[in-house]
Amino acid sequence: MNFIDRKTDRATVTKLMSVFPVTTILGPRQCGKTTLARRLAADSYFDLENPQDLARLAQPQPRPHS
């Protein structure tokens, strides 16, 4: 499968992730949001159309402070 290399999008989101601990990627369906998140190797990503991800967000676990 061939992917569109979105260098500008990757650079923009990477920069935002370095400033903001939580960064949202918004866009229409099937435009590559999840693929972009996976390629960025984000700590976590949530697909709000996925019932398992919605359930994870409904019961968030507190993160220990470092």
N, C-alpha and C positions, 0 to 999 in steps of 0.2 A: 504494500500500500504506500502510495506517495503522499507526503505531507507538504503543505505550503510552509516554507521557512519564513516565519514572521519575526525577523530580527528586530524591527522597530518595536513591535508589541512586547517581545521578550525583554528588551532593554528597558522599556518604560515600566513594565510590571516589576522587574527586578529592582529598579531604582525605588519604586513605591514601597516594595516589601522591605527595603533596607531602612525606610523612614517610619513606616506604619506597621505595627505588629499584626494587624488584621487588614488585609487588602481584598477587595471584591473585584471579580472580573464579571462584568455584565455585558450582555449582548443577546441578539435573537437566537432562537433555537438553531442548532446545527451549524454554528459559525466557528467552532473550534475552541470554546472556552475551557472545556475539560482537558482537551489535548494540550493546550497552552499550560494549564496548571500542572499537568503531569510532566511536561518537558522542563518546567522550572524546578522540579524536585522540591516542591513546597512541603513544609512539615506536615500540613494537613490541608485537605480540600474537601468541600462538601458540595454535592450536587443536590439542590433543593427539590429536584423532581424525583430523587431516589428515596423511597420510603425508609430504607435503612439509615441513610444520612439524616433524614428528618427526625427519626427516632433518637439518633445520637445527640442531636441538638436539643431535643426536648428534655434530656436528662444529662446536662453537661457535668463533667467531672472537674473538680477544682484542681488546678495545676500547682504543684509545690513550688515555692519561691526558691530561686537559686541564690 
